[in-house]
Amino acid sequence: MIYLLTEKQDEVIKIIYNRLDQHDIIWAFTGSTSQAIHGMEIIPVDIDIQTDKAGAYEIGSLLEQYEIEPVAFSSTDWIRSYFGTFFIEGITVEVMGDIQIIKDGKWEEVIDLNTLIEYKIYKGLPLPVMNLAYESAAYRIMGRHERADAINRFLLN
């Protein structure tokens, strides 16, 4: 399989994995990083991590030396979560806990991540990644139909 992650991104993924693996945190790579780990032909710009509220704060603590924006509740008109930003080896890492998206004028319930996390072996590491069908549905809710369609085409192959 051909992966499009850069060596620097691989290095950051390994740092994150090594920091979080020995802790009891529910977390997974999401967004373009997850899709690249799944094997999609996509080049991520940053690294996104999805978790729950407690996980967001614990990850924030474990990555504190890289902190740009500490984990705190953040909300826009269409999405809210416990959000923090980190900068590791030149790569931006965003952590989002208890993500909720507006659908039909109402905030969706916080999802149980345990039902959506899969593990993919990537360069010898068993990495937690979000289920691509879930990611496709989330992109569609956010109005990012091209990305949702790309994920669906990948899933069909």
C-alpha positions as CSV (number, residue, x, y, z in Angstrom):
1,M,0.0,0.0,0.0
2,I,1.2,3.5,-0.8
3,Y,0.9,6.0,2.0
4,L,1.0,9.8,1.4
5,L,1.9,10.9,4.9
6,T,5.2,12.7,5.1
7,E,8.2,11.4,7.2
8,K,7.6,14.4,9.5
9,Q,3.9,13.4,9.9
10,D,4.9,9.8,10.5
11,E,7.3,11.0,13.3
12,V,4.5,13.1,14.9
13,I,2.0,10.2,14.7
14,K,4.6,8.0,16.5
15,I,5.1,10.7,19.2
16,I,1.4,10.9,19.7
17,Y,0.9,7.2,19.8
18,N,3.8,6.7,22.3
19,R,2.4,9.4,24.6
20,L,-1.2,8.2,24.5
21,D,-0.9,4.4,24.2
22,Q,-0.1,3.6,27.8
23,H,-3.0,5.7,29.1
24,D,-6.7,4.8,29.5
25,I,-7.9,7.4,26.9
26,I,-10.5,6.9,24.2
27,W,-9.0,8.5,21.1
28,A,-8.5,8.1,17.4
29,F,-7.0,9.9,14.5
30,T,-9.7,11.5,12.4
31,G,-10.1,13.6,9.3
32,S,-7.5,13.4,6.5
33,T,-4.9,11.7,8.8
34,S,-7.3,8.9,9.5
35,Q,-8.2,8.6,5.8
36,A,-4.5,8.5,4.8
37,I,-3.9,5.7,7.4
38,H,-6.9,3.8,6.0
39,G,-5.0,4.0,2.6
40,M,-6.9,6.8,0.8
41,E,-4.8,8.9,-1.5
42,I,-4.9,12.1,0.5
43,I,-2.2,14.4,1.8
44,P,-3.1,15.7,5.3
45,V,-2.1,19.3,6.2
46,D,-2.5,18.7,9.9
47,I,-3.3,15.8,12.3
48,D,-6.7,15.6,14.0
49,I,-7.5,13.6,17.0
50,Q,-11.1,12.8,18.2
51,T,-11.7,11.9,21.8
52,D,-14.2,12.6,24.6
53,K,-14.1,15.5,27.0
54,A,-12.0,13.7,29.6
55,G,-9.7,12.5,26.9
56,A,-9.2,16.0,25.5
57,Y,-8.1,17.3,28.8
58,E,-5.8,14.3,29.4
59,I,-4.3,14.5,26.0
60,G,-3.8,18.3,26.5
61,S,-1.8,17.4,29.7
62,L,0.2,14.7,27.9
63,L,1.1,17.1,25.0
64,E,1.4,20.2,27.2
65,Q,5.0,20.9,26.0
66,Y,3.6,21.3,22.5
67,E,0.6,23.4,23.4
68,I,-0.4,26.4,21.3
69,E,-4.1,26.7,22.4
70,P,-5.0,24.8,25.7
71,V,-8.0,22.5,25.6
72,A,-11.2,24.4,26.4
73,F,-14.8,24.3,25.3
74,S,-15.2,25.9,21.9
75,S,-18.3,26.5,19.8
76,T,-19.2,27.9,16.4
77,D,-22.6,28.1,14.7
78,W,-22.4,24.6,13.5
79,I,-19.9,22.6,15.6
80,R,-18.8,22.5,19.3
81,S,-16.2,20.5,21.2
82,Y,-13.5,20.6,23.8
83,F,-10.7,21.8,21.5
84,G,-7.0,22.3,21.8
85,T,-4.2,23.0,19.4
86,F,-0.6,21.7,19.6
87,F,2.5,22.1,17.4
88,I,4.7,19.0,17.2
89,E,7.8,18.9,15.1
90,G,6.4,21.5,12.7
91,I,3.0,19.9,12.4
92,T,-0.3,21.3,13.8
93,V,-2.2,18.8,15.9
94,E,-5.9,19.5,16.8
95,V,-7.6,17.6,19.6
96,M,-11.4,17.6,19.7
97,G,-13.4,16.1,22.5
98,D,-17.2,15.4,22.6
99,I,-17.8,16.8,19.2
100,Q,-21.3,17.9,18.4
101,I,-22.6,19.1,15.1
102,I,-25.8,21.0,14.3
103,K,-28.2,18.8,12.3
104,D,-31.6,20.0,11.3
105,G,-31.3,23.0,13.8
106,K,-30.4,20.8,16.8
107,W,-27.1,19.7,18.4
108,E,-26.5,16.0,17.7
109,E,-25.9,13.9,20.8
110,V,-22.3,13.2,21.7
111,I,-21.4,9.9,20.0
112,D,-19.9,6.8,21.7
113,L,-16.5,6.7,20.1
114,N,-16.0,3.1,21.2
115,T,-18.4,2.0,18.5
116,L,-16.6,4.0,15.8
117,I,-12.9,3.4,16.4
118,E,-11.1,0.8,14.3
119,Y,-7.4,-0.2,14.4
120,K,-5.2,-0.1,11.3
121,I,-1.6,-1.3,11.3
122,Y,0.5,1.6,10.0
123,K,4.2,1.1,9.7
124,G,4.1,-1.4,12.5
125,L,1.8,0.5,14.9
126,P,-1.8,-0.4,15.7
127,L,-3.3,3.0,15.3
128,P,-6.8,4.0,16.3
129,V,-8.7,5.6,13.5
130,M,-12.3,6.7,13.0
131,N,-14.6,4.5,10.9
132,L,-14.8,5.9,7.4
133,A,-18.5,5.4,7.0
134,Y,-19.0,7.7,10.1
135,E,-16.5,10.2,8.7
136,S,-18.3,10.3,5.4
137,A,-21.6,11.0,7.2
138,A,-20.0,13.7,9.3
139,Y,-18.5,15.4,6.2
140,R,-21.9,15.3,4.6
141,I,-23.5,17.0,7.6
142,M,-20.8,19.7,7.5
143,G,-21.6,20.3,3.8
144,R,-18.3,18.9,2.6
145,H,-19.9,16.6,0.0
146,E,-16.8,16.2,-2.2
147,R,-14.9,14.7,0.7
148,A,-17.8,12.5,1.7
149,D,-18.1,11.3,-1.9
150,A,-14.3,10.5,-2.1
151,I,-14.6,8.5,1.1
152,N,-17.6,6.6,-0.3
153,R,-15.8,5.8,-3.5
154,F,-12.8,4.5,-1.5
155,L,-15.2,2.3,0.6
156,L,-16.7,0.9,-2.6
157,N,-13.3,-0.2,-3.8
